[in-house]
Amino acid sequence: MEFFSARELRTNTKSIWDNLAKDNDVVITNNGKPYALMMGIPEGRFDETVRAIRQAKAIAAMEKMRNSAAKSGFMSDEEIENAIKDARKE
């Protein structure tokens, strides 16, 4: 995986395309921090690649929510049952 600054993206585009052509991923940095990920897409595999990326992002979002829930505490089974009963009453 190669790292390029946002400035290099503007001034050295050919080098970035060459890295992508070699099946390498490219990270674009902004102020020294990773900002974007560029990936080469195999011919005829666009939809499949997009689907895989979206799935990975969804898994990461779920993990973030789980971690957040763990930090703030979980509901007990009784609290869950009461919440269900209250919702059904409405």
Backbone as a ProteinNet text record, in pm:
[ID]
protein_1_A
[PRIMARY]
MEFFSARELRTNTKSIWDNLAKDNDVVITNNGKPYALMMGIPEGRFDETVRAIRQAKAIAAMEKMRNSAAKSGFMSDEEIENAIKDARKE
[TERTIARY]
85.4	0	89.8	64.9	143.9	65.7	136.2	76.2	118.4	21.2	47.2	-28.9	28.9	-40.3	-141.4	-233.4	-332.2	-261.1	-152.3	-74.6	-17.6	36.1	90.7	-18.9	-140	-251.5	-269.9	-250.9	-264.9	-143.2	-23.8	98.1	163.4	132.7	200.9	100.1	-2	-111.7	-65.5	28.6	74	128.4	204.5	260.2	149.2	44.1	-69	-139.2	-164.4	-228.8	-141.6	-10.7	80.5	68.7	59.3	42.9	-89.8	-194.8	-324.3	-321.2	-249.1	-239.4	-167.2	-79.9	-6.4	-86.7	-215.4	-303.7	-266.4	-205.4	-176.9	-286.3	-316.2	-406.9	-326.8	-391.7	-326.2	-403.2	-330.5	-390.1	-355	-457.1	-435	-440.2	-337.5	-332.1	-361.1	-412.9	-437.4	-382	-288.5	-218.9	-156.4	-103.2	-32.3	-120.6	-251.5	-343.6	-414.9	-438.1	-512	-648.5	-681.7	-806	-893.6	-830.8	-907.5	-827.5	-900.1	-838.9	-880.8	-782.6	-811	-773.3	-862.3	-838.6	-860.9	-778.2	-802.4	-922.3	-999.7	-1116.3	-1090.8	-1091.9	-1071	-1179.2	-1141.1	-1234.7	-1355.7	-1473.4	-1597	-1640.4	-1575	-1606.6	-1649.1	-1697.9	-1733.7	-1842.1	-1954.6	-2065.4	-2023.7	-1952	-1905.1	-1811.4	-1724	-1630	-1702.7	-1796.8	-1874	-1952.8	-2013.9	-2091	-2001.2	-1882.2	-1789.4	-1746.2	-1721.8	-1681.9	-1796	-1917.1	-2032.9	-2056.2	-2036.7	-2052.5	-1948.6	-1825.6	-1719.8	-1750.3	-1802.5	-1838.5	-1953.7	-2050.5	-2163.1	-2115.8	-2025.2	-1970.8	-1896	-1818	-1744.9	-1841.1	-1950.5	-2050.3	-2117.2	-2149.1	-2210	-2113.8	-1988.3	-1888.7	-1877.8	-1882.1	-1876.5	-1998	-2116.7	-2237.9	-2231	-2179.8	-2165.6	-2071.2	-1959.6	-1864.3	-1925.4	-2000	-2066.4	-2168.3	-2245.3	-2344.9	-2277.8	-2166.2	-2095.7	-2043.9	-2000	-1950	-2061.1	-2178.6	-2288.7	-2373.3	-2347.7	-2420.8	-2532.6	-2560	-2663.5	-2791.8	-2902.1	-3030.1	-3040.1	-3099.7	-3121.8	-3237.9	-3253	-3364.7	-3498.1	-3506.5	-3630.8	-3660.3	-3557.4	-3576.8	-3621.4	-3567.7	-3607.6	-3753.7	-3791.6	-3930.7	-4026.8	-3989.7	-4074.7	-4086.5	-3978.1	-3982.2	-4072.6	-4069.4	-4154.7	-4301.6	-4328.5	-4466.9	-4519.2	-4435.7	-4476	-4504.1	-4421.6	-4439.7	-4568.1	-4600.2	-4720.9	-4846.6	-4837.5	-4951.6	-4991.8	-4892.1	-4917.9	-4978.1
-117	0	123	208.6	330.5	450.2	544.8	666.5	785.9	869.4	991.2	1104.9	1222.3	1338.6	1390.1	1471.5	1532.9	1616.2	1679.1	1758	1667.1	1551.5	1457.9	1405.9	1395.1	1351.7	1448.1	1576.9	1677.7	1682.1	1665.9	1689.5	1562.5	1447.3	1324.2	1213.2	1245.1	1152.4	1023.5	1033.8	914.9	808.8	848.1	752.4	680.3	753.8	694.1	593.4	629.8	535.6	412.4	431.7	317.6	221.6	276	190.8	115.1	181.8	115.5	5.7	30.4	-68.2	-194.1	-180.4	-295.8	-367.4	-338.5	-397.8	-355.8	-240.2	-187	-89	-84.8	16.7	142.9	256	384.6	460.8	512.5	594.3	739.2	824.1	967	1029.8	1107.8	1171	1320.2	1374.5	1517.7	1562.9	1654.4	1698.3	1581	1485.2	1371.9	1260.6	1274.3	1172.3	1104.6	973.3	904.5	969.4	994.7	1064.6	985.3	915.8	839.8	717.2	616	492.8	473.4	455.3	428	282.9	214.2	73.1	50.6	-31.6	-71	-165.4	-158.2	-245	-338.5	-468.4	-562.7	-546.2	-565.4	-548	-640	-581.3	-657.7	-689.7	-631.4	-665.4	-543	-439	-315.8	-338.1	-395.6	-414.9	-500.5	-605.3	-695.6	-622.7	-539.2	-464.4	-363	-290.7	-192.2	-261.3	-375.6	-450.3	-493.8	-541.2	-585	-468.3	-352.9	-234.9	-189.9	-187.2	-147.4	-244.2	-372.3	-471.9	-450.5	-424.3	-399.4	-274.4	-168.9	-46.5	-72.5	-154.4	-186.9	-266.7	-359.8	-438.6	-347.6	-254.4	-160.2	-72.5	-28.9	53.4	-26.5	-151.7	-236.2	-254.7	-276.2	-293.5	-166.9	-51.8	75.8	90.7	52.7	60.8	-35.7	-156.3	-254.3	-201.8	-145.7	-91.5	23.3	108.3	219.6	169.1	68.7	11.2	-53.7	-120	-185.3	-82.3	32	136.3	200.2	214.6	280.8	182.6	55.7	-44.8	-106.3	-232	-304.6	-304.4	-326.2	-340.8	-484.1	-498.3	-633.2	-696	-827.3	-895.3	-838.5	-807.2	-751.3	-614.5	-531.4	-399.8	-412.9	-510.2	-533.7	-577.2	-670.9	-718.4	-604.3	-519.3	-405.1	-306.9	-283.8	-194.4	-249.7	-380.6	-444.8	-431.1	-458.1	-446.7	-304.6	-205.8	-65.7	-29.7	-79.3	-49.9	-114.7	-234.2	-302.9	-235.6	-172.6	-103.2	15.8	79.6	196.7	152.3
0	0	0	-94.6	-108.5	-54	4.5	58.1	-27.5	-60.8	-135.8	-69.8	-68.8	-14	-116.3	-68	-157.5	-263.4	-226.1	-323.5	-431.8	-391.1	-490.1	-582.6	-531.9	-615.5	-732	-704.2	-810	-901.8	-844.4	-923.1	-977.5	-919.7	-958.3	-986.5	-1061.3	-1085.4	-1153.2	-1243.9	-1316.4	-1222.1	-1123.2	-1027.9	-951.3	-919.3	-847.9	-938.1	-1063.5	-1156.4	-1177	-1183	-1199.2	-1081.1	-959.6	-841.6	-846.1	-886.6	-897.5	-1003.8	-1111.9	-1219.2	-1173	-1074.5	-1020.1	-912.2	-902.3	-800.6	-658.9	-646.4	-513.4	-474.3	-347	-296.1	-270.5	-281.6	-260.9	-154	-56.7	48.1	19.8	19.1	1.3	139.9	171.1	302.6	289.4	397.1	405.2	539.5	536.9	658.4	733.3	655.7	713.5	766.5	755.8	806.8	690.6	700.7	594.6	574.3	447.9	417.5	321.5	226.6	127.9	85.8	42.9	-5.6	-150.5	-236.8	-377.6	-404	-473.7	-504.6	-653.1	-710.8	-848.4	-852.3	-957.5	-972.3	-1089.3	-1063.4	-1173.2	-1280.9	-1403.4	-1514.3	-1496.7	-1511.6	-1501.8	-1359.7	-1259.3	-1120.2	-1039.8	-1107.3	-1038.4	-932.9	-973.5	-879.4	-761	-787.4	-682.7	-585.8	-639.3	-555.5	-468.5	-527.3	-451.1	-340.2	-372.5	-273.2	-156.2	-185.7	-81	7.5	-52.9	24.6	114.9	61	141.6	256.5	230.9	336.5	446.4	408.1	506.5	589	524.4	597.2	694.1	653.3	740.7	862	841.3	951.9	1049.2	996.3	1081.9	1161	1097.8	1167.6	1279.2	1253.6	1357.3	1474.5	1444.7	1550.6	1635	1570.1	1642	1733.3	1682.6	1764.9	1883.1	1859	1968	2075.8	2032.9	2130.2	2209.4	2142.3	2208.9	2309.5	2270.2	2361.2	2481.3	2459.3	2569.3	2669.5	2620.3	2709.6	2791.6	2729.7	2800.6	2880.2	2866.9	2943.8	2862	2892.2	2821.9	2902.7	2834.1	2903	2953.9	3070.8	3123.2	3046.6	3060	2993.6	3040.7	3167.8	3223.3	3162.3	3146.2	3084.8	2939	2870.4	2731.3	2724.7	2812.3	2814.7	2847.2	2941.6	2976.8	2860.5	2789.5	2675	2565.7	2545.3	2446.1	2487	2614.4	2664.3	2648.5	2682.2	2668.6	2523	2432.6	2290.7	2238.7	2287.8	2243.1	2295.5	2412.8	2469.4	2382.5	2323.7	2239.7	2112.6
[MASK]
++++++++++++++++++++++++++++++++++++++++++++++++++++++++++++++++++++++++++++++++++++++++++

